[in-house]
């Protein structure tokens, strides 16, 4: 485990946190950060801006003076939000206009923003910094939601186990003065319907800028599977970094002839990419103790920690580039082309894998907020961006940040993501975006087929939108029975 990265704490109080060695004054606030993550700070008589993390303008390639640009070009938070759409990367923007303070994350809030809603304001990348500082105790109702799903799954909407703490979602900015998250909209009217070729033409140069930006800064490692997402990432990175390092984790459950084992090896062998297969490590007691201290005992996924530490032992000197976003939005992996009339709190609860009735109520509040905002991006895509990426993926990212592994995404820009949403989900579910981008950058990567669904159950579930919808509910209720049975056995064991 190395020193943490993408970690911060903002407060009016001058406190000490061992992992956060750097200190900035920002108006009346103090910002503590880790020693590894860069930041840009700019100000004039009326405004002030800190950009914490790695950001690049995907249209101009500018990256070194973005805080100066915001100060010179923006006079309110609406203009900052408009400017942020031009950016890509992994970052947090802290902005002050006279005595008003605001926070906005990157396109998927990949650096978490936990904030308290009490009078004494603080916010942080790590929920347990707040919990420990204020000695908060879990809210009974919210803790029940947390306990109604596996710890690896995310909680609904913006809630945490603590009524005093919320999490900032993508497509929201935080008004610090009001202690309130406010939704901003990406499309005030029906989006233009673009073709696959048009989107490929528009998105390619933006993704290239992201790749070039990261390759200049890091030794790059690209995880490879038999699927589509990682192959798009590989197609872009290999055009820039001839010595890109590719790897696959072989878990104990993998067989030698599994697609996720055979296909990556063939892909790299055929195209002469450096490649290695790595195996799961055993997480030490010392590391578990450290993570219990940082993230809360039993409040993080042991499996994710094992994978993150395995990667860190092999790739800790560089950055991992994952492809989550293009899977979630680019091929609608969670929802495919289910008609919008079936976008209900019950359906989204299935996709959260949470078994509490209160979860459905929270998702209803989230959907009502979207409806009242006038946002025209469809709610299926917003769920993938805000709930899946903004909560589930950010929850995973926090573990990587805490052990010091740089974990990045070359699609993390609103300008890229909302290009994809202009294509019908019926086309996206067929991976047309993936294939078009690969053809554009490295068509020879298509010579080896993608993974195929060998199970007839999986093939039937994806036959059309109706079978996919029904199978989503069926899987949910089957898994709920297993989960509750496991909880019952756990209770019996504890009482024995």
C-alpha positions, -999 to 999 in steps of 0.1 A, spaced: 0 0 0 14 34 -10 4 69 2 -31 79 -6 -41 99 -37 -71 120 -47 -78 126 -10 -89 159 6 -107 175 35 -123 210 35 -134 228 66 -134 261 85 -115 244 113 -77 240 112 -76 202 119 -49 177 113 -53 145 93 -22 122 91 -27 113 54 -33 148 42 -1 167 44 -7 198 23 -28 228 34 -44 256 13 -63 286 25 -93 292 4 -113 322 15 -126 313 50 -119 276 44 -89 254 48 -83 226 23 -61 196 33 -49 174 5 -25 144 1 10 150 -11 6 133 -45 -24 149 -61 -16 182 -80 -38 213 -77 -41 246 -94 -50 278 -75 -60 311 -89 -78 342 -77 -85 379 -82 -103 405 -61 -138 388 -65 -132 352 -74 -110 322 -64 -106 287 -78 -88 255 -69 -88 226 -94 -77 195 -74 -66 165 -95 -60 161 -132 -80 181 -158 -76 189 -194 -96 209 -219 -106 181 -244 -110 207 -272 -79 228 -268 -55 204 -250 -49 231 -224 -42 218 -189 -17 239 -170 -37 271 -165 -73 260 -162 -79 276 -128 -67 310 -143 -90 305 -172 -120 300 -149 -112 331 -130 -108 352 -162 -138 338 -181 -164 330 -154 -183 353 -131 -208 328 -116 -213 291 -110 -235 287 -141 -205 298 -163 -182 275 -144 -205 246 -151 -206 255 -188 -168 257 -188 -164 224 -170 -182 206 -198 -151 213 -219 -129 194 -195 -121 158 -190 -101 139 -163 -104 132 -126 -107 163 -106 -127 186 -82 -134 223 -87 -137 245 -56 -150 279 -67 -157 312 -48 -175 342 -61 -172 370 -35 -187 353 -4 -204 324 -22 -187 290 -23 -194 261 -47 -180 226 -54 -184 207 -87 -169 173 -95 -158 158 -128 -183 142 -152 -189 111 -130 -177 126 -96 -149 100 -97 -133 118 -67 -161 114 -41 -176 145 -24 -192 137 10 -206 168 28 -224 174 60 -257 193 60 -252 208 94 -243 244 102 -206 237 107 -197 228 71 -170 202 60 -166 180 30 -142 153 20 -133 125 -4 -136 100 25 -169 95 44 -151 84 75 -130 115 79 -164 133 86 -177 105 107 -146 105 129 -143 143 131 -179 148 142 -185 115 160 -216 108 139 -237 77 145 -257 58 118 -293 68 112 -314 37 119 -334 39 87 -304 46 65 -284 19 81 -312 -5 74 -309 4 37 -271 -1 38 -277 -35 55 -302 -45 28 -276 -51 1 -240 -63 -2 -214 -38 9 -200 -37 -26 -232 -22 -39 -241 15 -37 -267 33 -16 -296 50 -35 -298 87 -45 -274 108 -24 -278 93 11 -253 77 34 -257 57 66 -256 91 84 -285 116 82 -259 144 86 -239 133 55 -248 133 18 -228 125 -13 -226 148 -43 -239 132 -75 -228 139 -111 -248 166 -128 -250 185 -95 -231 213 -79 -228 219 -42 -238 253 -28 -216 254 2 -234 284 17 -267 267 15 -254 232 24 -274 220 -6 -267 201 -38 -284 215 -69 -290 197 -102 -279 213 -134 -292 200 -167 -272 188 -198 -301 190 -223 -330 214 -220 -346 200 -251 -347 167 -269 -312 159 -280 -302 158 -316 -303 122 -330 -268 115 -344 -255 86 -364 -228 63 -352 -204 78 -378 -212 113 -366 -206 105 -330 -174 86 -338 -161 116 -358 -169 140 -329 -158 118 -300 -125 105 -314 -104 136 -311 -117 143 -276 -108 108 -264 -74 112 -280 -67 143 -260 -75 125 -228 -52 96 -238 -23 119 -247 -28 138 -214 -25 107 -193 3 91 -213 24 123 -208 20 120 -171 20 83 -162 33 49 -170 1 34 -184 -14 -1 -176 -44 -13 -196 -65 -42 -181 -77 -65 -209 -107 -88 -209 -125 -106 -237 -151 -78 -238 -156 -47 -258 -149 -18 -233 -112 -27 -227 -106 -32 -264 -118 4 -272 -94 16 -245 -66 -5 -259 -73 8 -295 -68 44 -283 -39 40 -260 -19 17 -283 -20 45 -310 -2 68 -286 19 46 -263 38 19 -282 50 3 -249 16 2 -232 15 -25 -206 -15 -49 -208 -25 -74 -181 -53 -97 -170 -61 -109 -135 -65 -146 -134 -88 -152 -104 -90 -187 -88 -124 -194 -104 -109 -189 -139 -102 -220 -160 -74 -220 -186 -98 -220 -215 -120 -192 -202 -126 -164 -227 -113 -138 -203 -80 -157 -201 -75 -169 -237 -87 -138 -257 -65 -112 -240 -35 -134 -245 -43 -139 -282 -51 -102 -287 -17 -91 -272 3 -118 -289 -11 -110 -323 -5 -73 -319 29 -75 -301 17 -57 -269 36 -63 -237 13 -86 -216 13 -104 -183 -12 -124 -164 -13 -117 -127 -29 -136 -98 -49 -125 -67 -28 -117 -37 -38 -124 -1 -46 -92 17 -25 -88 48 -39 -82 83 -19 -50 84 -36 -37 52 -70 -47 65 -63 -29 97 -53 3 78 -83 2 56 -106 -4 86 -91 28 100 -95 48 68 -129 35 55 -146 20 85 -146 -16 96 -169 -38 74 -178 -7 53 -159 -16 22 -157 -45 -2 -130 -70 8 -131 -83 -28 -125 -49 -43 -96 -43 -18 -81 -76 -28 -82 -67 -65 -70 -32 -59 -40 -44 -39 -32 -71 -65 -31 -44 -91 -11 -21 -69 16 -48 -64 21 -51 -101 12 -16 -114 17 7 -85 43 28 -103 17 38 -130 -19 45 -138 -47 20 -146 -70 30 -174 -104 14 -172 -133 15 -196 -164 16 -173 -181 46 -187 -183 34 -223 -199 2 -211 -224 19 -189 -235 46 -214 -219 36 -248 -236 2 -249 -263 7 -222 -251 -24 -204 -275 -20 -175 -307 -12 -194 -303 -20 -231 -333 -7 -250 -361 -12 -224 -389 14 -232 -388 45 -210 -422 37 -195 -406 9 -176 -381 33 -159 -395 30 -124 -381 30 -89 -388 -7 -87 -367 -14 -118 -339 8 -107 -339 -9 -73 -332 -42 -92 -301 -25 -107 -289 -13 -73 -292 -49 -59 -307 -35 -27 -336 -52 -10 -351 -25 12 -385 -9 4 -371 25 15 -346 22 -14 -375 24 -38 -387 56 -20 -353 72 -23 -351 63 -60 -385 79 -64 -372 111 -49 -342 110 -73 -366 105 -103 -388 134 -91 -358 157 -89 -349 149 -125 -385 154 -137 -387 188 -119 -354 199 -134 -365 198 -170 -336 175 -179 -342 158 -213 -314 132 -211 -333 99 -206 -334 86 -170 -318 52 -179 -286 70 -190 -288 93 -159 -290 63 -137 -259 48 -153 -240 81 -149 -253 92 -115 -260 60 -96 -237 34 -113 -207 57 -119 -213 85 -94 -219 61 -65 -209 25 -72 -178 33 -93 -168 61 -70 -171 38 -40 -147 14 -57 -124 43 -67 -122 54 -31 -105 20 -23 -80 25 -51 -74 61 -39 -68 49 -3 -41 24 -12 -25 48 -36 -33 33 -70 -39 58 -97 -72 47 -114 -84 67 -144 -108 67 -173 -103 82 -208 -140 88 -213 -146 109 -182 -159 141 -198 -194 153 -202 -186 163 -238 -179 127 -246 -206 110 -225 -235 131 -237 -224 126 -273 -232 89 -268 -266 96 -254 -276 112 -287 -276 77 -303 -306 55 -298 -302 28 -271 -313 2 -296 -281 9 -316 -259 13 -286 -269 -21 -271 -254 -37 -302 -220 -22 -294 -220 -1 -326 -201 27 -309 -174 3 -297 -169 -13 -331 -169 21 -349 -143 36 -325 -121 5 -328 -123 5 -366 -113 42 -366 -83 37 -343 -70 1 -347 -92 -21 -369 -69 -52 -365 -82 -55 -330 -115 -67 -344 -98 -98 -360 -102 -117 -327 -139 -120 -318 -154 -105 -286 -166 -127 -258 -198 -146 -265 -226 -157 -242 -223 -194 -240 -251 -198 -215 -285 -202 -232 -301 -184 -202 -280 -153 -209 -287 -154 -246 -324 -156 -239 -323 -128 -214 -308 -105 -241 -330 -117 -269 -352 -85 -267 -361 -57 -243 -390 -77 -228 -369 -108 -219 -342 -85 -205 -367 -66 -183 -383 -99 -170 -349 -115 -164 -338 -84 -144 -367 -87 -121 -364 -125 -119 -327 -122 -110 -334 -96 -84 -360 -117 -65 -339 -148 -67 -309 -129 -53 -331 -113 -26 -341 -148 -13 -304 -158 -12 -294 -126 5 -320 -128 32 -313 -165 38 -276 -156 42 -284 -129 67 -306 -154 86 -278 -179 88 -253 -152 98 -277 -142 126 -280 -178 138 -242 -182 138 -237 -150 158 -262 -162 184 -247 -197 187 
